Amino acid sequence: MTGESFIILMYVLVLASYLGFELINKVPPTLHTPLMSGSNAISGITIVGAIISGNVAGYASLSKWLGMIALILATINVVGGYAVTDRMLKMFKKKK
């Protein structure tokens, strides 16, 4: 990786982190559950991408380990997100 591409990647990381932080802070609580469902869908795409990237021949072992870490973190995010969403939806069900 050249120095120029590293700087561009760091710029994208910092910009995405800042925008994500600002967007999440401005979300009203009533929209939290629908947005969490969308986040779960994006994490599902991350899981598929991590599986594919870990299985491609020719990648260095570092990228395979990073793909495995991405797979684990995305799986935790999906499972936790669905658990929280399910719990939130149970609050709106009529009690018998």
PAZAPA-4460 file (N, C-alpha, C; in steps of 0.05 Angstrom, whole numbers, plus 32768, in hexadecimal, padded with zeros to 4 digits):
% residues 96
    n_x    n_y    n_z   ca_x   ca_y   ca_z    c_x    c_y    c_z   seq   type   mol
   8011   7FE9   8000   8000   8000   8000   8012   8019   8000     1      M     A
   800C   802A   7FEE   801C   8043   7FED   8013   8057   8002     2      T     A
   8023   806B   8007   801C   807F   801B   8004   808F   8013     3      G     A
   8001   8094   7FF9   7FEA   80A4   7FF0   7FD0   8094   7FF4     4      E     A
   7FCF   807B   7FEE   7FB7   806B   7FF1   7FB0   8068   800F     5      S     A
   7FC5   8066   8020   7FC0   8064   803C   7FB3   807D   8047     6      F     A
   7FBC   8094   803D   7FB0   80AE   8046   7F93   80B0   803D     7      I     A
   7F8E   80A7   8025   7F72   80A8   801B   7F60   8095   802B     8      I     A
   7F6A   807D   8032   7F5A   806B   8042   7F56   8076   805E     9      L     A
   7F6A   8083   806A   7F66   808F   8084   7F52   80A6   8083    10      M     A
   7F53   80B5   806D   7F40   80CB   806A   7F23   80C0   8068    11      Y     A
   7F1F   80AB   805A   7F05   809F   8057   7EFC   8094   8072    12      V     A
   7F0E   8087   8081   7F07   807C   809C   7EFE   8092   80AF    13      L     A
   7F0E   80A8   80B0   7F08   80BE   80C2   7EED   80CB   80BA    14      V     A
   7EEA   80D0   80A0   7ED1   80DD   8097   7EB8   80CB   809C    15      L     A
   7EBA   80B1   8097   7EA4   809F   809C   7E9E   809E   80BA    16      A     A
   7EB2   809D   80CB   7EAE   809C   80E8   7EA0   80B5   80F1    17      S     A
   7EA9   80CC   80E8   7E9D   80E6   80F0   7E80   80E7   80E7    18      Y     A
   7E7B   80E1   80CE   7E5F   80E2   80C4   7E4D   80CE   80D2    19      L     A
   7E57   80B6   80D7   7E47   80A3   80E6   7E40   80AC   8101    20      G     A
   7E54   80B7   810F   7E4F   80C2   812A   7E3A   80D8   812A    21      F     A
   7E3D   80EB   8117   7E2A   8101   8116   7E0E   80F7   810F    22      E     A
   7E0C   80E4   80FC   7DF1   80DA   80F5   7DE4   80CB   810C    23      L     A
   7DF2   80BB   811A   7DE7   80AB   812F   7DDE   80BE   8146    24      I     A
   7DEC   80D3   814C   7DE5   80E5   8161   7DCC   80F5   815B    25      N     A
   7DC5   80F8   8141   7DAE   8108   813A   7D95   80F7   8135    26      K     A
   7D96   80DD   813A   7D7F   80CC   8135   7D6C   80CD   814E    27      V     A
   7D53   80D4   814A   7D40   80D4   8160   7D3B   80B7   816A    28      P     A
   7D34   80B4   8183   7D30   8099   818E   7D1A   8088   8180    29      P     A
   7D06   8096   8174   7CF0   8087   8167   7CFA   807A   814D    30      T     A
   7D0F   8083   8142   7D1A   8077   8129   7D30   8063   812E    31      L     A
   7D37   805F   8148   7D4D   804D   814E   7D49   8031   8144    32      H     A
   7D31   8025   8149   7D2C   8009   8142   7D2C   8005   8123    33      T     A
   7D1F   8016   8113   7D20   8012   80F6   7D3D   8015   80EB    34      P     A
   7D4C   8028   80F6   7D67   802B   80ED   7D79   8014   80F5    35      L     A
   7D73   8008   810C   7D82   7FF1   8115   7D7D   7FD9   8102    36      M     A
   7D65   7FD7   80F8   7D5F   7FC1   80E5   7D6F   7FC5   80CB    37      S     A
   7D71   7FDE   80C2   7D82   7FE4   80AB   7D9F   7FDE   80B0    38      G     A
   7DA8   7FE4   80C8   7DC4   7FDE   80CF   7DC9   7FC0   80CF    39      S     A
   7DB5   7FB1   80D7   7DB8   7F94   80D7   7DBB   7F8A   80BA    40      N     A
   7DAC   7F95   80A8   7DAE   7F8D   808C   7DCA   7F94   8081    41      A     A
   7DD5   7FAB   8088   7DF0   7FB2   807F   7E04   7F9F   808B    42      I     A
   7E01   7F98   80A4   7E13   7F85   80B1   7E12   7F6A   80A4    43      S     A
   7DFA   7F62   809B   7DF7   7F49   808C   7E07   7F49   8073    44      G     A
   7E08   7F60   8065   7E18   7F63   804D   7E36   7F61   8055    45      I     A
   7E3D   7F6C   806B   7E59   7F6B   8075   7E61   7F4E   807A    46      T     A
   7E4E   7F3E   8085   7E54   7F22   808A   7E5A   7F13   8070    47      I     A
   7E49   7F18   805C   7E4D   7F0B   8042   7E68   7F13   8036    48      V     A
   7E6E   7F2D   8037   7E88   7F36   802D   7EA0   7F2B   803B    49      G     A
   7E9E   7F28   8055   7EB4   7F1D   8065   7EB8   7EFF   805F    50      A     A
   7EA2   7EF1   805A   7EA5   7ED5   8053   7EB2   7ED2   8038    51      I     A
   7EA9   7EE2   8025   7EB4   7EE1   800A   7ED2   7EE9   800A    52      I     A
   7ED9   7EFE   8018   7EF5   7F07   8018   7F07   7EF4   8027    53      S     A
   7EFD   7EE6   803A   7F0D   7ED2   8049   7F12   7EB9   8039    54      G     A
   7F02   7EB4   8024   7F04   7E9C   8015   7F13   7E9F   7FFB    55      N     A
   7F1A   7EB8   7FF3   7F28   7EBD   7FDA   7F45   7EB5   7FDD    56      V     A
   7F4F   7EA6   7FCA   7F6B   7E9E   7FCA   7F7D   7EB6   7FC2    57      A     A
   7F94   7EB7   7FCD   7FA7   7ECC   7FC5   7FA8   7EE3   7FD9    58      G     A
   7F95   7EE5   7FEB   7F97   7EFA   7FFF   7FAB   7EF3   8015    59      Y     A
   7FB7   7F07   8020   7FCA   7F03   8036   7FBA   7EFA   804F    60      A     A
   7FC9   7EEE   8061   7FBB   7EE4   8079   7FB0   7EFB   808A    61      S     A
   7FBC   7F13   8089   7FB2   7F2A   8098   7F96   7F31   808F    62      L     A
   7F91   7F31   8075   7F76   7F38   806B   7F62   7F22   8073    63      S     A
   7F6B   7F09   8074   7F59   7EF4   807C   7F52   7EF7   809A    64      K     A
   7F65   7EFF   80AA   7F5F   7F03   80C6   7F4D   7F1B   80CA    65      W     A
   7F51   7F30   80BB   7F40   7F47   80BC   7F24   7F41   80B3    66      L     A
   7F21   7F30   809E   7F07   7F26   8096   7EF9   7F16   80AB    67      G     A
   7F08   7F06   80B9   7EFD   7EF6   80CF   7EF3   7F08   80E6    68      M     A
   7F03   7F1C   80EC   7EFB   7F2F   8101   7EE2   7F3E   80F9    69      I     A
   7EE1   7F46   80DF   7EC9   7F54   80D5   7EB1   7F42   80D6    70      A     A
   7EB5   7F28   80D0   7E9F   7F15   80D1   7E94   7F12   80EE    71      L     A
   7EA6   7F10   8101   7E9E   7F0C   811D   7E8F   7F25   8127    72      I     A
   7E9A   7F3D   8122   7E8E   7F56   812B   7E73   7F5B   811D    73      L     A
   7E71   7F55   8104   7E57   7F59   80F6   7E42   7F45   8100    74      A     A
   7E4B   7F2D   8106   7E38   7F19   8111   7E2E   7F22   812C    75      T     A
   7E3F   7F2C   813D   7E37   7F36   8157   7E23   7F4D   8154    76      I     A
   7E29   7F5E   8141   7E17   7F75   813C   7DFC   7F6C   8132    77      N     A
   7DFB   7F59   8120   7DE1   7F50   8116   7DD1   7F42   812C    78      V     A
   7DDD   7F30   813B   7DCF   7F22   8150   7DC5   7F35   8165    79      V     A
   7DD7   7F47   816E   7DCF   7F5B   8183   7DBA   7F6D   8179    80      G     A
   7DBC   7F76   8160   7DA8   7F88   8154   7D8C   7F7B   8153    81      G     A
   7D8B   7F62   814A   7D72   7F55   8148   7D66   7F4F   8164    82      Y     A
   7D77   7F4A   8178   7D6E   7F46   8193   7D62   7F5F   819E    83      A     A
   7D6F   7F76   819A   7D64   7F90   81A3   7D4B   7F97   8195    84      V     A
   7D4A   7F93   817A   7D32   7F99   816B   7D1B   7F88   8174    85      T     A
   7D1F   7F6E   8178   7D0A   7F5D   8182   7D00   7F66   819D    86      D     A
   7D12   7F6D   81AE   7D0A   7F77   81C9   7CFA   7F90   81C7    87      R     A
   7D02   7FA2   81B5   7CF3   7FBC   81B2   7CD7   7FB6   81A7    88      M     A
   7CD5   7FA4   8194   7CBB   7F9E   8188   7CA8   7F90   819C    89      L     A
   7CB3   7F81   81AE   7CA2   7F74   81C3   7C96   7F89   81D5    90      K     A
   7CA2   7FA0   81D8   7C97   7FB5   81E9   7C7C   7FC0   81DD    91      M     A
   7C79   7FBD   81C3   7C61   7FC8   81B6   7C4B   7FB4   81B2    92      F     A
   7C4F   7F9B   81B9   7C3A   7F87   81B7   7C26   7F8A   81CD    93      K     A
   7C0D   7F83   81C7   7BF8   7F84   81DC   7BFC   7F6E   81F0    94      K     A
   7BF8   7F74   8209   7BFB   7F60   821E   7BE1   7F51   8220    95      K     A
   7BE3   7F37   8225   7BCB   7F26   8227   7BC0   7F27   8243    96      K     A
***
